[in-house]
């Protein structure tokens, strides 16, 4: 008996076999949906997720070969394990289905021990593959995060699921998030320093320009003339250089 249950799709045109297989699977704790041919099977597969398909080979409308080929051609279904159902003597059809991607086969009539073994193997393979795909997807997230960090588009929340893992990949994700935070903090500190330095440079440039203007002979001459003019009207100019320009002579009254 399987350690855990699964959701199984039974595709069998024989009402008797379909009923017997459905009952046996439900007794073993599985959730079962049963259809009678490949056409109905593809409709069911498009409507919900399954862990395993038990697929008869000889069926009307769309047989097992056609249905299996369609499953394996669909990117969303190709990883789904399929066990083909066949008569004991139909070895050639079983070999053909295995070559097409079927995981295993289940001969008719159904032997309980063999059914249990096939189910355990198929469901274990499905769960391992699901874990592998999940791992690969989370590795992809870390890779995308590294690319986003280079373009300053990284969002630490994008790695929350990966960082929750307790394996080395989770450690890598947590370390990446921490290091990304340090990198951003250092970049911001550098930007702040650049802004402050830019302000200082601007001030220095302005002071230099003022000094260049005030140190010219023309400016000194203007300043001296202004000081002399103020003295004429009785205004004291602090720090004015009296020698910068000759005094203005005022003719005596009368």
Long-range contacts (C-beta under 8 A, 24 or more apart in sequence): 1-28, 1-29, 1-116, 2-28, 2-29, 2-30, 2-116, 2-119, 2-120, 2-123, 3-120, 4-123, 4-127, 5-29, 5-30, 5-31, 6-30, 6-31, 6-50, 6-51, 6-52, 6-119, 6-123, 6-126, 7-31, 7-32, 7-33, 7-48, 7-49, 7-50, 7-51, 7-52, 8-32, 8-33, 8-50, 8-51, 8-52, 8-53, 8-54, 9-33, 9-34, 9-35, 9-41, 9-44, 9-45, 9-50, 9-52, 9-53, 9-54, 10-34, 10-35, 10-54, 11-35, 11-36, 11-37, 11-38, 11-40, 11-41, 11-53, 11-54, 11-55, 11-56, 11-59, 11-64, 11-67, 12-36, 12-54, 12-56, 12-59, 12-85, 13-37, 13-56, 13-58, 13-59, 13-60, 14-56, 17-56, 17-85, 17-108, 17-110, 20-110, 21-54, 21-85, 21-110, 24-110, 24-112, 24-115, 25-119, 28-116, 28-119, 30-119, 37-61, 37-62, 38-62, 38-63, 38-64, 38-66, 38-67, 38-70, 41-67, 42-67, 42-70, 42-71, 45-71, 45-77, 45-80, 50-80, 51-80, 51-81, 51-123, 51-126, 52-80, 52-81, 52-82, 52-83, 52-119, 52-122, 52-123, 52-126, 53-80, 53-81, 53-82, 53-83, 54-83, 54-85, 54-106, 55-82, 55-83, 55-84, 55-85, 55-102, 56-84, 56-85, 56-86, 57-84, 57-85, 57-86, 57-90, 57-93, 57-97, 64-93, 64-97, 65-93, 65-96, 65-97, 65-100, 68-97, 68-100, 68-101, 68-102, 69-100, 71-101, 72-100, 72-101, 79-129, 79-133, 80-126, 81-122, 81-123, 81-125, 81-126, 83-118, 83-122, 135-169, 138-162, 138-165, 138-169, 138-173, 139-169, 142-169, 142-172, 142-173, 142-176, 145-176, 145-180, 146-176, 149-180, 149-183, 154-180, 156-180, 156-181, 220-244, 221-245
